[in-house]
Amino acid sequence: MRLLFFGPPGAGKGTQAKKVAQEFQIVHISTGDILRDAVSKGTELGKMAKAIMDRGELVSDEIMNSLVKEKLEELDSFILDGYPRTLDQAKFLDQATKELQKEIDAAVLIDVSEEEIVKRISNRRVCPNCGKVYNLITLQPKEDEKCDVCGTKLIQRDDDKEEVVRERYKVYKKNTEPVIEYYRKNNKIITIDGAQNVEDVTKELFNILRSFNKQ
Ligand SMILES: [Zn+2]
């Protein structure tokens, strides 16, 4: 099975991709993994990427595309996480997987609304002392805003503040919507309601992919 995973930050996309990878014995790779792998193997592209990163610059879409293609040559089944990020990358991936005769079976969208994401993340609190993470709705500390483990007053990380979360969601929508639309047109999208709890999302996902695997 060859899958892509999409979803807004905070939807649990990475967690679900990992579970699917385990259940169906598929390699789960992110663009970060691909990059690290090519650099450590010292492939031509890896050397190029390393030189760029050593200069403190970002690896271009073009190089990332070539790195992805290089990696997919090695794999028969895979979950690609965090790629493609743009419509151009989606088109490139389409072309590359056709050439390799390893076309994508499905693009999984863990769909969660902005309000739900805001609710989840803006209620997150962390202990600045021991690092334990709480949620004021789903994982409350026993005593009001204090760490169960060490008693330190919990804080909200800047990244978890409502306006930051909303901004990130907007960026996600703007960038990812055209990519999702592209796969929708190609009838590859499997949409899962990510507002359910984690276990239910996993269950639904497994059920769909199992029936899918038999086709
Ligand atoms: Zn603590």
Boltz pocket constraint, residues with backbone or C-beta under 6 A from the ligand:
constraints:
  - pocket:
      binder: B
      contacts: [[A, 127], [A, 128], [A, 129], [A, 130], [A, 131], [A, 132], [A, 147], [A, 148], [A, 149], [A, 150], [A, 151], [A, 152]]
      max_distance: 6.0
